[in-house]
Amino acid sequence: MPTERYVSNDDVRQVLATIYRADQETNLSASFARALSDPLRPIDLKGRWKPNPAWILLVVVFCALVGIFLYFSLGGRQ
């Protein structure tokens, strides 16, 4: 009996799935978390994920602008 055999499509799919599952760049949630994490120290001393301070500042400024807009457009008519 020969030791060589044909590779089926299912075998190739299984091997590719294991390769892509281990790759961090193909995992969307891991890539998104890595993109939003702090570039200097993505994990703090307690092992928790640490967001980028620039993103935090951007969200705070955006919320302030939305609050100012809502105040002057809805609440300022008294």
Secondary structure, 3 states (H helix, E strand, C coil): CCCCCCCCHHHHHHHHHHHHHHCCCCCHHHHHHHHHECCCCCECCCCCECECHHHHHHHHHHHHHHHHHHHHHHHCCC
